[in-house]
Amino acid sequence: MLRDLELIRARIAALQAEELGLLARADAIAAEQTARVPSSAGREREMPLREMAADVATVLRRSDRVIQDRLHDATVLVTGFAATVAALRVGAIDTAHVRIIQDAGVRITDPDARARFEQAALVVCERETPGRAKPIIAMIAQNLHPVPLAERHAEAVAGRRVWVRDLEDGMAELAAVLPAALAYAIHDRLTQHAREVIAAQRAAAPEKPTDSDGATAETGDDTGSASTAPAHPAVERPADDDPGVTDTRTTDQVRADVLTDLLLTGHASTPVSSSSIPAGQAITAHVQIVIPAATLTGEGTAPAELIGYGPIDPDTARRLAATTDLWERVFTSPTTGAVQHVDTYRPNRAQRRHLDARDEHCRFPGCRRPVYYCDHDHTLDHARGGPTALCNLANLCIRHHTLKHASAWTVIQKPHGILEWTSPTGRTHLDIPRRVLEFTALAAAEDPPPF
């Protein structure tokens, strides 16, 4: 069955690659027709492409505007990312990987730099899910981009804005474009407030008074906040798992209410137990940033990385580092890129710091659950003699930790923290620490094959 699924997916990918070729050909035909129209003709020069898009749209039952964009994208891929299309044609990647490579690489205009980027990106995409591959590829693109990130970021910051979009049923969407570090910090703080609200509701539930009918009396203020890790969209349970809790809002709903309170009143009124410190003041955003040492000291211009998002400019990284309470230095191998050592001035469990820096997320293939919500699992069970050593530890989320122990899935750990998983059907899947994989991909890009 699994082999049949593989073959079907490969055939689908091959057909999608063929479709890209046909769409690019349609775009080329329209371009040839446009070239015959005098440049002074103005609007008439738009007609060949619009006619072609309308013709294709009626066949595919899509909007002609959508098809016009797809014709352009197909041309960009076929002419500018030939190796990516070839990988799609043989089923080595899928269309989600293709979009990630195109989005990250389209601004690299230098042909040699783009070829190196594409080669490195394919190394990652052929091993990882699109969700895991996206931040790695973003960093690869930044490392190979000829224009420094600081320059591009300064230009992008000028485009920051806030807008409202009307929705149905009396609702509207409030959106903002901000520097990534600020956006993730805002989301994280909101989630922390929300969790404090939910925790306070649970703590207060048994002591709530009842009215004359026996119903639970409402207490008035219910706002607070907290945030999930950056690359971790929430599908969260309601706050009323405890039958004594009357607040039935989900964490997402509380987070939205906290945002409203903060923006309209300047504070989030949270009923937090007996703490003498206001909840808002006690909460700080949790943001993990990896900064090269030379960038931190100002001697280098290499980008830093906001974990879960991708590259951020050096100035922002240095500014955030200057205000943090805790630094962790991560030393990586110059030959493999593997995390070798982590230290900090604040006492902590060195092994856990090392594992969290190395793994970043759950180490089951394809899972991106952040290390904040993972267990430090013994690859070889401790009860069976497995040592509590870095070579025998890895982060696993509760779901996959349980799967490892309660199913026929097995795992062994190889050098540099590489995990080799074996499925119940005997298939093996390597899960490579992100920085080892990124290092390998960049090394592969040093000598790209001719395209």
Buried (B, 14 or more C-beta within 10 A) or exposed (E): EEEEEEEEEBEEBBEBBEBBBEBBBBBBBBBEBBEEBEEEEEEEBEBBBBEBBBEBBEEEEEEBEEBBEBBBBBBBBBEBBEBBBBBBBEBBBBBEBBBBBBEBBBEBEEEEBBBBBBBBBBBBBEBBBBBBBBBBBBBBBBBBBEEBBBEBBEEBEEEEEEEEEEEEEEEEEEEEEBBBBBBBBBBBBBBBBBBBBBBBBBBBBEEBEEEEEEEEEEBEEBBBBBBBBBBBEBEBEBBBEEEEBBBEBBBBBBBBBBBEBBEEEEEBBBBBEEEEEEBBEEBEBBBBBBBBEEBBEEEEBBBBBBBBBBBBBBBBBBEBBEEEEEEBBBBBBEEBBBBBBBEEEEEEEEBBBBBBBBBBBBBBBEBBBBBEBBBBBBBBEEEEEBEEEBBBBBBBBEEBBEBBEEEEBEBEBEEBBBBBBBBEEEEEBEBBBBBBBBBBBBBBBEEBEEE
